Amino acid sequence: MRRIMDLLAAIKREERKLERQLSKLQKQFDGLRAAAKALGSRTSKESLKSKSELCPLLQKQRFQRRQKRGGQNSEPRRTRRR
């Protein structure tokens, strides 16, 4: 039982580490997108496409974190598509 708890703790530490890395990379990506937009290049349009692919993944990750915590708002937000 002790080993299982140690493994779970190690997994959680690794998860936090990866989330910090993801946050740093997202900030760098945002900076690059802003620079590309300022220069008026085509890459800014391509990066917007990439961000739209990232959004569902980020929402899923937030939802999973809320579920782990057992928060009241563990349901994902439903938005109406236009």
Kinemage of the C-alpha trace (Angstrom):
@kinemage 1
@onewidth
@group {chain A} dominant
@subgroup {mainchain}
@vectorlist {calphas} color= white
{ca met a 1} P 0.000 0.000 0.000
{ca arg a 2} L 2.889 2.332 0.826
{ca arg a 3} L 4.416 1.798 -2.618
{ca ile a 4} L 1.168 2.659 -4.326
{ca met a 5} L 0.932 5.908 -2.378
{ca asp a 6} L 4.543 6.735 -3.281
{ca leu a 7} L 3.817 6.058 -6.952
{ca leu a 8} L 0.721 8.262 -6.866
{ca ala a 9} L 2.683 11.074 -5.237
{ca ala a 10} L 5.413 10.778 -7.879
{ca ile a 11} L 2.831 10.848 -10.660
{ca lys a 12} L 1.202 13.964 -9.209
{ca arg a 13} L 4.589 15.700 -8.909
{ca glu a 14} L 5.349 14.865 -12.534
{ca glu a 15} L 1.926 16.123 -13.600
{ca arg a 16} L 2.500 19.483 -11.872
{ca lys a 17} L 5.927 19.725 -13.483
{ca leu a 18} L 4.483 19.103 -16.948
{ca glu a 19} L 1.688 21.609 -16.367
{ca arg a 20} L 4.284 24.267 -15.503
{ca gln a 21} L 6.205 23.417 -18.681
{ca leu a 22} L 3.000 23.639 -20.713
{ca ser a 23} L 2.252 27.042 -19.222
{ca lys a 24} L 5.731 28.323 -20.109
{ca leu a 25} L 5.415 27.035 -23.665
{ca gln a 26} L 1.982 28.618 -24.067
{ca lys a 27} L 3.379 31.973 -22.976
{ca gln a 28} L 6.222 31.644 -25.471
{ca phe a 29} L 3.753 30.656 -28.173
{ca asp a 30} L 1.581 33.677 -27.394
{ca gly a 31} L 4.637 35.911 -27.636
{ca leu a 32} L 5.554 34.468 -31.014
{ca arg a 33} L 2.000 34.875 -32.257
{ca ala a 34} L 1.964 38.505 -31.125
{ca ala a 35} L 5.272 39.143 -32.904
{ca ala a 36} L 3.993 37.494 -36.080
{ca lys a 37} L 0.797 39.527 -35.893
{ca ala a 38} L 2.784 42.729 -35.429
{ca leu a 39} L 4.805 41.878 -38.526
{ca gly a 40} L 1.626 41.059 -40.424
{ca ser a 41} L 2.788 37.678 -41.608
{ca arg a 42} L 0.700 34.720 -42.604
{ca thr a 43} L 1.951 32.732 -39.635
{ca ser a 44} L -0.367 34.637 -37.307
{ca lys a 45} L -3.343 33.095 -39.134
{ca glu a 46} L -1.804 29.649 -38.903
{ca ser a 47} L -1.118 30.045 -35.191
{ca leu a 48} L -4.736 30.990 -34.555
{ca lys a 49} L -5.704 27.682 -36.096
{ca ser a 50} L -3.310 25.910 -33.744
{ca lys a 51} L -4.737 27.715 -30.736
{ca ser a 52} L -8.262 26.645 -31.678
{ca glu a 53} L -7.032 23.062 -31.600
{ca leu a 54} L -5.491 23.598 -28.151
{ca cys a 55} L -8.612 25.053 -26.539
{ca pro a 56} L -10.603 21.794 -26.276
{ca leu a 57} L -7.559 20.075 -24.765
{ca leu a 58} L -7.148 22.826 -22.180
{ca gln a 59} L -10.858 22.719 -21.324
{ca lys a 60} L -10.667 18.970 -20.879
{ca gln a 61} L -7.640 19.351 -18.607
{ca arg a 62} L -9.386 21.968 -16.453
{ca phe a 63} L -12.471 19.753 -16.211
{ca gln a 64} L -10.364 16.796 -15.073
{ca arg a 65} L -8.645 18.914 -12.406
{ca arg a 66} L -12.002 20.104 -11.091
{ca gln a 67} L -13.265 16.536 -10.954
{ca lys a 68} L -10.208 15.432 -8.979
{ca arg a 69} L -10.792 18.196 -6.449
{ca gly a 70} L -14.451 17.280 -6.180
{ca gly a 71} L -15.526 20.843 -6.800
{ca gln a 72} L -19.119 21.889 -7.144
{ca asn a 73} L -18.666 23.043 -10.730
{ca ser a 74} L -17.249 19.828 -12.099
{ca glu a 75} L -19.473 20.023 -15.174
{ca pro a 76} L -17.857 21.580 -18.249
{ca arg a 77} L -19.370 24.817 -19.424
{ca arg a 78} L -21.767 24.453 -22.281
{ca thr a 79} L -21.572 27.212 -24.839
{ca arg a 80} L -23.941 27.741 -27.676
{ca arg a 81} L -22.333 27.619 -31.102
{ca arg a 82} L -23.193 30.368 -33.515
